[in-house]
Amino acid sequence: MDYRQLGASGLRVSTITLGTMGFAGTGWAQPVGNLDVDGARRQISLARDAGVNLFDTADVYSAGQSEEILGAALGSDRDDVLVATKVRMQIGDLDGPNDLGLSRYHIVRAVEGSLKRLGTDHIDLYQVHEWDGQTPLEETMAALDTLVKSGKVRYIGASNYTGWQLMKAMWTADKAATEKFVSQQIYYSLQARDAEKELVPVSIDQGLGILVWSPLAGGLLSGKYRRGQDDPEGTRRFQGWSEPPVENEEQLYDTIDLLVEIGEGHGVSAAQVALAWTLTKPAVTSLVIGARTEEQLTDNLAAANLVLSADEVAKLDAVSLQPLTYPHWHQANAASDRLGATTESLLRPHIG
């Protein structure tokens, strides 16, 4: 297992993070998994034996039960690892006007709830889960800054922001001399490379680490889904899980075919190849993986040690390449002489 700096911070995290949406797995999270404390302990043990040092959850996962199970499963080992959680959503039956969002009121109340459920006195990485367009960024960033200064939170990050939202948050923190985000957690995979248009460039420019959620596209890149076949029983899609949306089914299956072919050449699963590809991308720090079974987890963890050749990466790049949108296609045509590092990774494959 390799360890990478989380953005411009001094924190080093494993290239694989264990995601815990399947801890408890109630309500809308049920298709992801249904692990109790004992099952969580076994997954944590497998992950730690492989070198994983970061465990990611959120207060909204199973209405707080994921945090509770993670805290109970870690027990006295909590201070030997890093714990990340998130704030923004309404939890369970709480439906008051201030029970969601990124106001100072909700952030402070939410962090106290997360600390209690996790059974800890601090959160290593506290992430805003989604954008809140009704709360001033000055209020949100100041509240997060207070949590860092109090010692309840070590680092802060964002998740699911657009490029301009993230950049505005970074500017707001700069202006007020408050704590800045060190990372963003985003969807990024061979199935959909939208993040390369704005989110990867802003990460390179601002020194943000990228944590990738669902790097296997909700299981689509695992090799279980094949052209012309029904969704396998027991999988997320079979149970109605609809994220991420599939815009180009033919390209998806072409990509899966290539993943299977490369995997056979290495004697590994298609899933390992997909994960290994994502780890080659600029600014990517760690992949957040979750698994319904210990066999799936063991297989996914092995991706940390898989090295793809430059030719294999290039073939995967080509088969999954997405068309440029404006203004990127115009920059590729008219500004290719002075791209700079922030746009190089997106535009270079499109320039003849």
C-alpha positions, 0 to 999 in steps of 0.5 A: 500500500502506498501513502500519498499527501492529502493535497497540500496538507501534511497528512498522508493517507493510503491510496485505498480508503474503506467506505462504510455506506454499507455499515448498517445499510438501512433505507436507501443505503440497503443495496450497498450492504448490511454489515453489523458490528462484527461484519464491520470489524472483519472488513476493518481488519482486512483493510488494515492488514492491507495498509488502509489507514483512512475510513470514510463515513457520513452522518446521513448513512443509515441515519447515523448508524454507519458512524455508530457501527464504525466507532464501535468496530474501531473501539480502542484502535480508533486513534491508530487510524484516520476517520472522515465523515460528512455534514450537510444532509437531513438525518433520519426523522429530523425535519426542522428548518435548521436540520440540514444545510451548512449554516453555523447552527447545523454544522456545530450541532452535526459535528457534536452528533457525529463525535458522539456516534463515532465515540471519539473526541475528534474527526480527522477529515470533516467534509461538507457533503453537498453545496448549500446555495442558501448559506453564505460561504463566509458563514460555512467556512468560519464555522469549519475554521472554529471546529479546527481551532477547537481541536474537534476537527483536524482537516476539512474537505468538500464533496460534490462541488462544481469547479466554481463553487469549490474555487469560491470556497477557497477564495472565501477562506483566503480572504478571511484567513480561515482554514481551507479545504485540503481535499474534495471527494468526487465521483470519477471513473472510467465510466464517466470522466466529467471530473476532468473538465473542472474538478481535476484542474482546480485540484491541481491548481489549488493543491487539493487532494482527490478522494474518489467515491464509487471508482467502480461506478456503482459496480458497473466496472467490476466485470459482472455487467456484460453486453447483452446480459441481464443485471446479475442478481444481488447487485446494486443495479438489480436492486434498483440503484441508479447512480451513476447514470449511464449516458453512453451504454456502448462506450461503457461495454467497450470499456468493460470488454477492455478491462476484462481483457487487460485483467486476464493478461495480469491474472486479476479482475476487471475491478482491479484494473479499473481501480489501478487506472484511476490511481494513475490520474493527476491529483488523485490521492485515494479511492473510497471502496466499499464491498458487500462481501469480504471476497469483494473487499480483498479483491479491491484492496489488491488493486493498490499493488497493480501496476498498469503499463503505459500502453494499457493506461493509454488504451483505457484512456482512449476507449473511455474518452469523452467529447469536449464541451465548450470552452474546452474544445475551443481552447484545444483548437486555439490555445494548445500552445500554452495549456499549463499543467491545470488543463494539460490532462484534459485537453492533450488527448484531443489535440492532434 
